[in-house]
Amino acid sequence: MYSYYVIKKGDTLYSIASRFNTTVAELRNLNNLSSNKTLMPGEVITVPVNQDMMGQNNNIGNNNDLFTTYTVQRGDNLYSIAEKYNISPNTLMMINGINSKMMLTPGQNLLVPRPYIRTYLTQNGDTIQSIMQDKRISISNLLNYNKQIYLLPNQLLIYRDIM
């Protein structure tokens, strides 16, 4: 089972691996990270979790509330799955720690947002206020689903659709 983790200031792959009972090599593999990749606060990475960890560590999202699992079918690709769940292919890749060069295989499980969950990849010039106005959401909605908001370009923000 996998979840996501939002990088905090001071995090290292070693400290994250220790926190989630895994190895640096596994984190690099899951997230397609090179050995010289610097972690930036606000980035989202995929981390392995077991059932006992879900809900106990406030640094990971609760998959049961935010995401469900989609099993890749023959003929699926990143774009068709993203379209099916009304998200961008980049968001799908970020949530699952994959890149466009990776092949999807039938039977592979991917995390996808539940129908009432929306995602947004921040862009240059975004402010909390502009995102709140554009998405018609409150600051409490943003803070409820995002432990830290740094507004770096390509930060994945999660919020609940209230319509």
Rosetta blueprint (number, residue, H / E / L):
1 M L
2 Y E
3 S E
4 Y E
5 Y E
6 V E
7 I L
8 K L
9 K L
10 G L
11 D L
12 T L
13 L H
14 Y H
15 S H
16 I H
17 A H
18 S H
19 R H
20 F L
21 N L
22 T L
23 T L
24 V H
25 A H
26 E H
27 L H
28 R H
29 N H
30 L H
31 N H
32 N L
33 L L
34 S L
35 S L
36 N L
37 K L
38 T L
39 L L
40 M L
41 P L
42 G L
43 E L
44 V E
45 I E
46 T E
47 V E
48 P E
49 V L
50 N L
51 Q L
52 D L
53 M L
54 M L
55 G L
56 Q L
57 N L
58 N L
59 N L
60 I E
61 G L
62 N L
63 N H
64 N H
65 D H
66 L H
67 F E
68 T E
69 T E
70 Y E
71 T E
72 V L
73 Q L
74 R L
75 G L
76 D L
77 N L
78 L H
79 Y H
80 S H
81 I H
82 A H
83 E H
84 K H
85 Y L
86 N L
87 I L
88 S L
89 P H
90 N H
91 T H
92 L H
93 M H
94 M H
95 I H
96 N H
97 G L
98 I L
99 N L
100 S L
101 K L
102 M L
103 M L
104 L L
105 T L
106 P L
107 G L
108 Q L
109 N E
110 L E
111 L E
112 V E
113 P E
114 R L
115 P L
116 Y L
117 I E
118 R E
119 T E
120 Y E
121 L E
122 T L
123 Q L
124 N L
125 G L
126 D L
127 T L
128 I H
129 Q H
130 S H
131 I H
132 M H
133 Q H
134 D H
135 K H
136 R L
137 I L
138 S L
139 I H
140 S H
141 N H
142 L H
143 L H
144 N H
145 Y H
146 N L
147 K L
148 Q L
149 I L
150 Y L
151 L L
152 L L
153 P L
154 N L
155 Q L
156 L E
157 L E
158 I E
159 Y E
160 R E
161 D L
162 I L
163 M L
